[in-house]
Amino acid sequence: MDNVSSEKTSFFRDPDKLALFYQFVVMVGVGLLAFYLVSNTLANLERQSIATGLGFIDKEASFEIGESLIPYSAADSYGKALLVGVLNTLIVSFIGIVLTVILGTILGVARLSSNWLVSRLSAVYIEVFQDIPVLLQLFFWYAFFYEMLPSPRQALNPFTGLFLCNRGMIFGVPKWHSAHGYMIVAFLVACVIVFFLKRWAKKRQEATGNIFPVFRVALLLFLGLPLAAWLLGGAPTEMNAPRLSGFNFKGGVSVSPEFAALLLGLVLYTAAFVAEVVRAGIQAVSKGQTEAALSIGLKPGQVLNLVILPQSLRVIIPPLTSQMLNLTKNSSLAVAIGYPDFVSVAGTTINQTGQAIEGVAMIMIVYLFFSLSTSAFMNWYNKKIKLVER
Amino acid sequence: MKLFKICLTLILTFIFISSATVMAGTLDDVKAKGYIQAGVNGDLFGFGKPDEKGEWKGLDVDTARAVAAAVFGDASKVKFTPLTAKTRFTALQSGEIDVLTRNCTQTLSRDTALGLDFCQVNYYDGQGFLIHKKLGVKSAKELDGASVCVLPGTTTEQNVADFFRANGMKMNPVVIENTAELAKAFFAGRCDCLTSDASQLAGTRAVAPNPGDYIILPEVISKEPLAPAVRHGDNQWKDIVNYSVLAMINAEELGITSKNVDEKLKSTDPKVKRFLGVSPGNGKALGLDEKFAYNIVKQLGNYGEVFERNVGTDTPLMIERGLNALWTNGGLLYSAPFK
């Protein structure tokens, strides 16, 4: 056999070289196809005299947007209109993800509850909300809001400062006062103190075995410091209360029925999936772990926090990430119920400028960016919580 | 920038691959396949919508049929593709349809940037406001702060924003893509008013739970010349669509209807003889049968007949002729001479 390996192998018999050769062929093929598609499209656009390029970004948008986190008017550019859309998508996705994780966790734990009623109710919820298409749920909640709630002139007013009508939920907010600035500073200070407190408490526990009640102290700091700042700042209570004027309410902060319906629909739908993910994660940790932890004298809360959760999180995080991405992507259904998300604004832009290729490409890039950022963050978190073997 | 553009196009190219094959003369294509593929609304009563028997009805539908009558001598040789406001231009650009008769407003930017040409206007429309009587609003100038229901993907969003800005008023748009969903939200009171082209408002009011509760405000805030469109650069096909629409208008000017067109063949009026192809020339110039105008009028009627049948005062839409009357009656319809 020795003499065989020393002989010069033919090119077509050497698997390494052949593999390289095939890869090269495929790459050239893909490259040629891409070149053909791009040049063909550009030529067609040219011949049909369809304008291309991103020149429209600076032009005046001249359409209004229903709700915006930043000041926007029809006199602003398409670029700014698109930014408003991006922010609207971000806010609904972010709040949606936070609420979904909370609700999903509660449902997932409830599903495993030893209480028959609680676990059955949770199971029914999961089955119902998982199995109805999310678009239908959105239509349902939107119709629910505008059909059930009265017009602004007959708005429900359950308590002072809060109005409910088919224009949305309008509530008073404190009028800006310098004391509010102090409260924000106080909150940040509390964050820093808690961070160092946690490190100190951990060190002390490792050295002496004594446990410091970090959670209670942190809660006290988070609530207490801003409260103290508010009192020191003169305890301002003046409210920016909404009042009826013309067709709608002026003043206060309003949450539109479109936003509420989209958020509610997405959260209730996705939470059903998250609940199943959480249940799977908890069931993946064998019962022996719980028994072992109890037998060495840990309290039930500690068993959950120190033994069960760290292990189940490893199972939960990857599918949970995928659910977060689903929620973000599903938020593009907003256009069906009138919430001005990015897809809706981009759609209007495409129609007014006629530049569909650029517009759709922008939509794809923005969603890709959202999804990749979410994935990157969750992957980092996943790495952080993986089992550290000592 | 160039690289970016290439990346952008790469992503979406597959949509356009099909467009590579359709640029030859549309008339030849259409004759070869034996029918015309027309893009229509599909959901707009009076303009383009199938009736309960599944038969397409409407002013735009009849305009497409007129082109079929001109090309094939048979108004039924046309197939319809329902399109949304967003997809309509892409469908025309990509060659999926041969002519777009879908209540499209002719504008300069559409005419120049979208690779299409608009033909003779077949309906002069204008944007207005529909509002519930109980709000007591008498003029659109009283709408400061109102929530306005509006369909996306049209010039409507821009017009209404322009109108509110010009009058120093604030508005709160609610933009819903589906016509039916938008109307439901409006009837339930989510918005104070609904804005759209006046013809569409009439259609929406016709399906309201209580049509009598709603009024259309007097202000018309925009000019909306609705015109058929064809692909840019195919002049012969554009001429054919143009003169198909003009034939209906010219017939009304000459007093020719679907009922008396056969008698008019015996007319001694040279204008009528030229129009109906008794004295030849017009058909050959367009590359059509000499009887093309006769076929249109015989099978569909003149503009007045088409209007009254689809949107006129005897239909649920109850639209007056207004701007769409002949110029001799104070309207804007004025046909080029057929000679």
Interface residues (C-beta under 8 A of the other chain):
Chain A: A34 L37 V38 N40 T41 L42 N44 L45 R47 Q48 S49 I50 A51 T52 G53 L54 S62 F63 E64 I65 G66 S73 A74 A75 F139 Y142 A143 Y146 E147 S151 N166 R167 S245 G246 F247 N248 K250 P257 E258 V335 A336 I337 G338 P340 S344 G347 T348 I350 N351 Q352 T353 G354 Q355 A356 I357 E358 V360 A361 M364
Chain B: M1 F4 K5 I6 C7 L8 T9 L10 I11 L12 T13 F14 F16 I17 S19 A20 M23 A85 K86 F89 T90 Q93 S109 R110 T112 A113 L114 G115 L135 L143 D144 G145 A146 S147 P152 G153 T154 T155 E157 Q158 V160 A161 D162 F164 R165 M171 N172 P173 V174 V175 I176 E177 N178 E181 L182 K184 A185 A188 G189 R190 D192 R231 H232 G233
